[in-house]
Amino acid sequence: QLHTLCMDNASNCDTTSDCLPDHIPTYRGTLSRTRCFSHTVNLIVKVGFR
């Protein structure tokens, strides 16, 4: 089962999120997509540890 995907903000990721529910019913499209916020937080934390 696929519930959530974490992707960057590229437009091709929007297309992927729109097409996946046709193939994986448990995936709810853009509602199940997490954008790159966690990557941004990770970069901030890395700078903070320097």
mmCIF file of the N, C-alpha and C atoms, coordinates in Angstrom:
data_MODEL
# 
_entry.id   MODEL 
# 
loop_
_atom_site.group_PDB 
_atom_site.id 
_atom_site.type_symbol 
_atom_site.label_atom_id 
_atom_site.label_alt_id 
_atom_site.label_comp_id 
_atom_site.label_asym_id 
_atom_site.label_entity_id 
_atom_site.label_seq_id 
_atom_site.pdbx_PDB_ins_code 
_atom_site.Cartn_x 
_atom_site.Cartn_y 
_atom_site.Cartn_z 
_atom_site.occupancy 
_atom_site.B_iso_or_equiv 
_atom_site.pdbx_formal_charge 
_atom_site.auth_seq_id 
_atom_site.auth_comp_id 
_atom_site.auth_asym_id 
_atom_site.auth_atom_id 
_atom_site.pdbx_PDB_model_num 
ATOM 1   N N  . GLN A 1 1  ? 0.838  -1.176 0.000   1.00 0.00 ? 1  GLN A N  1 
ATOM 2   C CA . GLN A 1 1  ? 0.000  0.000  0.000   1.00 0.00 ? 1  GLN A CA 1 
ATOM 3   C C  . GLN A 1 1  ? 0.879  1.235  0.000   1.00 0.00 ? 1  GLN A C  1 
ATOM 4   N N  . LEU A 1 2  ? 0.454  2.221  -0.729  1.00 0.00 ? 2  LEU A N  1 
ATOM 5   C CA . LEU A 1 2  ? 1.166  3.492  -0.789  1.00 0.00 ? 2  LEU A CA 1 
ATOM 6   C C  . LEU A 1 2  ? 0.250  4.570  -0.243  1.00 0.00 ? 2  LEU A C  1 
ATOM 7   N N  . HIS A 1 3  ? 0.719  5.264  0.791   1.00 0.00 ? 3  HIS A N  1 
ATOM 8   C CA . HIS A 1 3  ? -0.114 6.287  1.414   1.00 0.00 ? 3  HIS A CA 1 
ATOM 9   C C  . HIS A 1 3  ? 0.426  7.688  1.195   1.00 0.00 ? 3  HIS A C  1 
ATOM 10  N N  . THR A 1 4  ? 1.749  7.851  1.192   1.00 0.00 ? 4  THR A N  1 
ATOM 11  C CA . THR A 1 4  ? 2.347  9.177  1.096   1.00 0.00 ? 4  THR A CA 1 
ATOM 12  C C  . THR A 1 4  ? 3.632  9.121  0.291   1.00 0.00 ? 4  THR A C  1 
ATOM 13  N N  . LEU A 1 5  ? 3.869  10.167 -0.492  1.00 0.00 ? 5  LEU A N  1 
ATOM 14  C CA . LEU A 1 5  ? 5.137  10.333 -1.193  1.00 0.00 ? 5  LEU A CA 1 
ATOM 15  C C  . LEU A 1 5  ? 5.716  11.688 -0.838  1.00 0.00 ? 5  LEU A C  1 
ATOM 16  N N  . CYS A 1 6  ? 7.016  11.747 -0.660  1.00 0.00 ? 6  CYS A N  1 
ATOM 17  C CA . CYS A 1 6  ? 7.697  13.022 -0.442  1.00 0.00 ? 6  CYS A CA 1 
ATOM 18  C C  . CYS A 1 6  ? 8.460  13.345 -1.722  1.00 0.00 ? 6  CYS A C  1 
ATOM 19  N N  . MET A 1 7  ? 8.114  14.465 -2.344  1.00 0.00 ? 7  MET A N  1 
ATOM 20  C CA . MET A 1 7  ? 8.738  14.858 -3.608  1.00 0.00 ? 7  MET A CA 1 
ATOM 21  C C  . MET A 1 7  ? 9.147  16.318 -3.552  1.00 0.00 ? 7  MET A C  1 
ATOM 22  N N  . ASP A 1 8  ? 10.006 16.705 -4.492  1.00 0.00 ? 8  ASP A N  1 
ATOM 23  C CA . ASP A 1 8  ? 10.364 18.110 -4.572  1.00 0.00 ? 8  ASP A CA 1 
ATOM 24  C C  . ASP A 1 8  ? 9.235  18.886 -5.253  1.00 0.00 ? 8  ASP A C  1 
ATOM 25  N N  . ASN A 1 9  ? 9.468  20.140 -5.569  1.00 0.00 ? 9  ASN A N  1 
ATOM 26  C CA . ASN A 1 9  ? 8.406  20.990 -6.105  1.00 0.00 ? 9  ASN A CA 1 
ATOM 27  C C  . ASN A 1 9  ? 8.377  21.044 -7.630  1.00 0.00 ? 9  ASN A C  1 
ATOM 28  N N  . ALA A 1 10 ? 9.015  20.118 -8.302  1.00 0.00 ? 10 ALA A N  1 
ATOM 29  C CA . ALA A 1 10 ? 9.036  20.106 -9.761  1.00 0.00 ? 10 ALA A CA 1 
ATOM 30  C C  . ALA A 1 10 ? 7.648  19.789 -10.318 1.00 0.00 ? 10 ALA A C  1 
ATOM 31  N N  . SER A 1 11 ? 7.349  20.347 -11.484 1.00 0.00 ? 11 SER A N  1 
ATOM 32  C CA . SER A 1 11 ? 6.018  20.155 -12.079 1.00 0.00 ? 11 SER A CA 1 
ATOM 33  C C  . SER A 1 11 ? 5.765  18.704 -12.470 1.00 0.00 ? 11 SER A C  1 
ATOM 34  N N  . ASN A 1 12 ? 6.813  17.958 -12.818 1.00 0.00 ? 12 ASN A N  1 
ATOM 35  C CA . ASN A 1 12 ? 6.599  16.550 -13.171 1.00 0.00 ? 12 ASN A CA 1 
ATOM 36  C C  . ASN A 1 12 ? 6.123  15.736 -11.971 1.00 0.00 ? 12 ASN A C  1 
ATOM 37  N N  . CYS A 1 13 ? 6.406  16.202 -10.767 1.00 0.00 ? 13 CYS A N  1 
ATOM 38  C CA . CYS A 1 13 ? 5.904  15.523 -9.563  1.00 0.00 ? 13 CYS A CA 1 
ATOM 39  C C  . CYS A 1 13 ? 4.398  15.731 -9.412  1.00 0.00 ? 13 CYS A C  1 
ATOM 40  N N  . ASP A 1 14 ? 3.900  16.896 -9.849  1.00 0.00 ? 14 ASP A N  1 
ATOM 41  C CA . ASP A 1 14 ? 2.452  17.116 -9.856  1.00 0.00 ? 14 ASP A CA 1 
ATOM 42  C C  . ASP A 1 14 ? 1.774  16.124 -10.791 1.00 0.00 ? 14 ASP A C  1 
ATOM 43  N N  . THR A 1 15 ? 2.368  15.927 -11.957 1.00 0.00 ? 15 THR A N  1 
ATOM 44  C CA . THR A 1 15 ? 1.815  14.981 -12.929 1.00 0.00 ? 15 THR A CA 1 
ATOM 45  C C  . THR A 1 15 ? 1.818  13.564 -12.361 1.00 0.00 ? 15 THR A C  1 
ATOM 46  N N  . THR A 1 16 ? 2.896  13.195 -11.712 1.00 0.00 ? 16 THR A N  1 
ATOM 47  C CA . THR A 1 16 ? 2.978  11.868 -11.092 1.00 0.00 ? 16 THR A CA 1 
ATOM 48  C C  . THR A 1 16 ? 1.890  11.689 -10.046 1.00 0.00 ? 16 THR A C  1 
ATOM 49  N N  . SER A 1 17 ? 1.702  12.706 -9.205  1.00 0.00 ? 17 SER A N  1 
ATOM 50  C CA . SER A 1 17 ? 0.673  12.628 -8.163  1.00 0.00 ? 17 SER A CA 1 
ATOM 51  C C  . SER A 1 17 ? -0.723 12.517 -8.751  1.00 0.00 ? 17 SER A C  1 
ATOM 52  N N  . ASP A 1 18 ? -0.943 13.136 -9.888  1.00 0.00 ? 18 ASP A N  1 
ATOM 53  C CA . ASP A 1 18 ? -2.251 13.060 -10.534 1.00 0.00 ? 18 ASP A CA 1 
ATOM 54  C C  . ASP A 1 18 ? -2.493 11.700 -11.182 1.00 0.00 ? 18 ASP A C  1 
ATOM 55  N N  . CYS A 1 19 ? -1.444 11.046 -11.667 1.00 0.00 ? 19 CYS A N  1 
ATOM 56  C CA . CYS A 1 19 ? -1.597 9.775  -12.389 1.00 0.00 ? 19 CYS A CA 1 
ATOM 57  C C  . CYS A 1 19 ? -1.565 8.538  -11.489 1.00 0.00 ? 19 CYS A C  1 
ATOM 58  N N  . LEU A 1 20 ? -0.878 8.612  -10.369 1.00 0.00 ? 20 LEU A N  1 
ATOM 59  C CA . LEU A 1 20 ? -0.725 7.432  -9.509  1.00 0.00 ? 20 LEU A CA 1 
ATOM 60  C C  . LEU A 1 20 ? -2.030 6.829  -8.998  1.00 0.00 ? 20 LEU A C  1 
ATOM 61  N N  . PRO A 1 21 ? -3.048 7.622  -8.637  1.00 0.00 ? 21 PRO A N  1 
ATOM 62  C CA . PRO A 1 21 ? -4.281 6.997  -8.134  1.00 0.00 ? 21 PRO A CA 1 
ATOM 63  C C  . PRO A 1 21 ? -4.948 6.048  -9.131  1.00 0.00 ? 21 PRO A C  1 
ATOM 64  N N  . ASP A 1 22 ? -4.688 6.236  -10.420 1.00 0.00 ? 22 ASP A N  1 
ATOM 65  C CA . ASP A 1 22 ? -5.237 5.319  -11.423 1.00 0.00 ? 22 ASP A CA 1 
ATOM 66  C C  . ASP A 1 22 ? -4.631 3.926  -11.290 1.00 0.00 ? 22 ASP A C  1 
ATOM 67  N N  . HIS A 1 23 ? -3.407 3.862  -10.767 1.00 0.00 ? 23 HIS A N  1 
ATOM 68  C CA . HIS A 1 23 ? -2.684 2.597  -10.668 1.00 0.00 ? 23 HIS A CA 1 
ATOM 69  C C  . HIS A 1 23 ? -2.607 2.055  -9.236  1.00 0.00 ? 23 HIS A C  1 
ATOM 70  N N  . ILE A 1 24 ? -2.664 2.967  -8.258  1.00 0.00 ? 24 ILE A N  1 
ATOM 71  C CA . ILE A 1 24 ? -2.571 2.575  -6.846  1.00 0.00 ? 24 ILE A CA 1 
ATOM 72  C C  . ILE A 1 24 ? -3.740 3.221  -6.103  1.00 0.00 ? 24 ILE A C  1 
ATOM 73  N N  . PRO A 1 25 ? -4.826 2.500  -5.911  1.00 0.00 ? 25 PRO A N  1 
ATOM 74  C CA . PRO A 1 25 ? -6.045 3.084  -5.334  1.00 0.00 ? 25 PRO A CA 1 
ATOM 75  C C  . PRO A 1 25 ? -5.877 3.688  -3.937  1.00 0.00 ? 25 PRO A C  1 
ATOM 76  N N  . THR A 1 26 ? -4.924 3.197  -3.138  1.00 0.00 ? 26 THR A N  1 
ATOM 77  C CA . THR A 1 26 ? -4.755 3.746  -1.790  1.00 0.00 ? 26 THR A CA 1 
ATOM 78  C C  . THR A 1 26 ? -4.066 5.102  -1.791  1.00 0.00 ? 26 THR A C  1 
ATOM 79  N N  . TYR A 1 27 ? -3.467 5.482  -2.903  1.00 0.00 ? 27 TYR A N  1 
ATOM 80  C CA . TYR A 1 27 ? -2.804 6.782  -3.015  1.00 0.00 ? 27 TYR A CA 1 
ATOM 81  C C  . TYR A 1 27 ? -3.848 7.817  -3.405  1.00 0.00 ? 27 TYR A C  1 
ATOM 82  N N  . ARG A 1 28 ? -3.938 8.907  -2.637  1.00 0.00 ? 28 ARG A N  1 
ATOM 83  C CA . ARG A 1 28 ? -5.007 9.886  -2.835  1.00 0.00 ? 28 ARG A CA 1 
ATOM 84  C C  . ARG A 1 28 ? -4.567 11.121 -3.621  1.00 0.00 ? 28 ARG A C  1 
ATOM 85  N N  . GLY A 1 29 ? -3.640 10.964 -4.519  1.00 0.00 ? 29 GLY A N  1 
ATOM 86  C CA . GLY A 1 29 ? -3.207 12.081 -5.357  1.00 0.00 ? 29 GLY A CA 1 
ATOM 87  C C  . GLY A 1 29 ? -2.477 13.145 -4.565  1.00 0.00 ? 29 GLY A C  1 
ATOM 88  N N  . THR A 1 30 ? -2.739 14.404 -4.891  1.00 0.00 ? 30 THR A N  1 
ATOM 89  C CA . THR A 1 30 ? -2.013 15.502 -4.253  1.00 0.00 ? 30 THR A CA 1 
ATOM 90  C C  . THR A 1 30 ? -2.288 15.594 -2.753  1.00 0.00 ? 30 THR A C  1 
ATOM 91  N N  . LEU A 1 31 ? -3.365 15.004 -2.274  1.00 0.00 ? 31 LEU A N  1 
ATOM 92  C CA . LEU A 1 31 ? -3.620 14.970 -0.829  1.00 0.00 ? 31 LEU A CA 1 
ATOM 93  C C  . LEU A 1 31 ? -2.587 14.113 -0.100  1.00 0.00 ? 31 LEU A C  1 
ATOM 94  N N  . SER A 1 32 ? -1.998 13.166 -0.806  1.00 0.00 ? 32 SER A N  1 
ATOM 95  C CA . SER A 1 32 ? -1.027 12.252 -0.203  1.00 0.00 ? 32 SER A CA 1 
ATOM 96  C C  . SER A 1 32 ? 0.412  12.679 -0.462  1.00 0.00 ? 32 SER A C  1 
ATOM 97  N N  . ARG A 1 33 ? 0.598  13.831 -1.051  1.00 0.00 ? 33 ARG A N  1 
ATOM 98  C CA . ARG A 1 33 ? 1.934  14.279 -1.420  1.00 0.00 ? 33 ARG A CA 1 
ATOM 99  C C  . ARG A 1 33 ? 2.486  15.257 -0.394  1.00 0.00 ? 33 ARG A C  1 
ATOM 100 N N  . THR A 1 34 ? 3.711  15.001 0.032   1.00 0.00 ? 34 THR A N  1 
ATOM 101 C CA . THR A 1 34 ? 4.418  15.922 0.913   1.00 0.00 ? 34 THR A CA 1 
ATOM 102 C C  . THR A 1 34 ? 5.485  16.610 0.082   1.00 0.00 ? 34 THR A C  1 
ATOM 103 N N  . ARG A 1 35 ? 5.461  17.925 0.074   1.00 0.00 ? 35 ARG A N  1 
ATOM 104 C CA . ARG A 1 35 ? 6.457  18.655 -0.710  1.00 0.00 ? 35 ARG A CA 1 
ATOM 105 C C  . ARG A 1 35 ? 7.785  18.711 0.030   1.00 0.00 ? 35 ARG A C  1 
ATOM 106 N N  . CYS A 1 36 ? 8.718  19.439 -0.494  1.00 0.00 ? 36 CYS A N  1 
ATOM 107 C CA . CYS A 1 36 ? 10.105 19.387 -0.034  1.00 0.00 ? 36 CYS A CA 1 
ATOM 108 C C  . CYS A 1 36 ? 10.351 20.075 1.304   1.00 0.00 ? 36 CYS A C  1 
ATOM 109 N N  . PHE A 1 37 ? 9.345  20.337 2.105   1.00 0.00 ? 37 PHE A N  1 
ATOM 110 C CA . PHE A 1 37 ? 9.535  21.009 3.387   1.00 0.00 ? 37 PHE A CA 1 
ATOM 111 C C  . PHE A 1 37 ? 10.537 20.271 4.264   1.00 0.00 ? 37 PHE A C  1 
ATOM 112 N N  . SER A 1 38 ? 10.450 18.956 4.302   1.00 0.00 ? 38 SER A N  1 
ATOM 113 C CA . SER A 1 38 ? 11.373 18.194 5.147   1.00 0.00 ? 38 SER A CA 1 
ATOM 114 C C  . SER A 1 38 ? 12.811 18.326 4.652   1.00 0.00 ? 38 SER A C  1 
ATOM 115 N N  . HIS A 1 39 ? 13.003 18.428 3.353   1.00 0.00 ? 39 HIS A N  1 
ATOM 116 C CA . HIS A 1 39 ? 14.346 18.642 2.805   1.00 0.00 ? 39 HIS A CA 1 
ATOM 117 C C  . HIS A 1 39 ? 14.865 20.017 3.214   1.00 0.00 ? 39 HIS A C  1 
ATOM 118 N N  . THR A 1 40 ? 13.998 21.022 3.165   1.00 0.00 ? 40 THR A N  1 
ATOM 119 C CA . THR A 1 40 ? 14.375 22.371 3.571   1.00 0.00 ? 40 THR A CA 1 
ATOM 120 C C  . THR A 1 40 ? 14.766 22.397 5.044   1.00 0.00 ? 40 THR A C  1 
ATOM 121 N N  . VAL A 1 41 ? 13.984 21.756 5.886   1.00 0.00 ? 41 VAL A N  1 
ATOM 122 C CA . VAL A 1 41 ? 14.300 21.689 7.315   1.00 0.00 ? 41 VAL A CA 1 
ATOM 123 C C  . VAL A 1 41 ? 15.636 20.978 7.523   1.00 0.00 ? 41 VAL A C  1 
ATOM 124 N N  . ASN A 1 42 ? 15.866 19.913 6.784   1.00 0.00 ? 42 ASN A N  1 
ATOM 125 C CA . ASN A 1 42 ? 17.123 19.181 6.888   1.00 0.00 ? 42 ASN A CA 1 
ATOM 126 C C  . ASN A 1 42 ? 18.310 20.082 6.562   1.00 0.00 ? 42 ASN A C  1 
ATOM 127 N N  . LEU A 1 43 ? 18.208 20.884 5.520   1.00 0.00 ? 43 LEU A N  1 
ATOM 128 C CA . LEU A 1 43 ? 19.291 21.797 5.159   1.00 0.00 ? 43 LEU A CA 1 
ATOM 129 C C  . LEU A 1 43 ? 19.535 22.830 6.256   1.00 0.00 ? 43 LEU A C  1 
ATOM 130 N N  . ILE A 1 44 ? 18.467 23.350 6.838   1.00 0.00 ? 44 ILE A N  1 
ATOM 131 C CA . ILE A 1 44 ? 18.596 24.335 7.919   1.00 0.00 ? 44 ILE A CA 1 
ATOM 132 C C  . ILE A 1 44 ? 19.293 23.720 9.129   1.00 0.00 ? 44 ILE A C  1 
ATOM 133 N N  . VAL A 1 45 ? 18.914 22.509 9.482   1.00 0.00 ? 45 VAL A N  1 
ATOM 134 C CA . VAL A 1 45 ? 19.522 21.833 10.635  1.00 0.00 ? 45 VAL A CA 1 
ATOM 135 C C  . VAL A 1 45 ? 21.005 21.574 10.386  1.00 0.00 ? 45 VAL A C  1 
ATOM 136 N N  . LYS A 1 46 ? 21.353 21.154 9.174   1.00 0.00 ? 46 LYS A N  1 
ATOM 137 C CA . LYS A 1 46 ? 22.762 20.908 8.856   1.00 0.00 ? 46 LYS A CA 1 
ATOM 138 C C  . LYS A 1 46 ? 23.592 22.177 9.024   1.00 0.00 ? 46 LYS A C  1 
ATOM 139 N N  . VAL A 1 47 ? 23.063 23.314 8.577   1.00 0.00 ? 47 VAL A N  1 
ATOM 140 C CA . VAL A 1 47 ? 23.772 24.586 8.736   1.00 0.00 ? 47 VAL A CA 1 
ATOM 141 C C  . VAL A 1 47 ? 23.895 24.926 10.218  1.00 0.00 ? 47 VAL A C  1 
ATOM 142 N N  . GLY A 1 48 ? 22.860 24.643 10.987  1.00 0.00 ? 48 GLY A N  1 
ATOM 143 C CA . GLY A 1 48 ? 22.882 24.921 12.419  1.00 0.00 ? 48 GLY A CA 1 
ATOM 144 C C  . GLY A 1 48 ? 23.926 24.118 13.177  1.00 0.00 ? 48 GLY A C  1 
ATOM 145 N N  . PHE A 1 49 ? 24.273 22.923 12.679  1.00 0.00 ? 49 PHE A N  1 
ATOM 146 C CA . PHE A 1 49 ? 25.265 22.084 13.344  1.00 0.00 ? 49 PHE A CA 1 
ATOM 147 C C  . PHE A 1 49 ? 26.699 22.457 12.987  1.00 0.00 ? 49 PHE A C  1 
ATOM 148 N N  . ARG A 1 50 ? 26.889 23.349 12.052  1.00 0.00 ? 50 ARG A N  1 
ATOM 149 C CA . ARG A 1 50 ? 28.254 23.742 11.649  1.00 0.00 ? 50 ARG A CA 1 
ATOM 150 C C  . ARG A 1 50 ? 28.901 24.599 12.679  1.00 0.00 ? 50 ARG A C  1 
# 
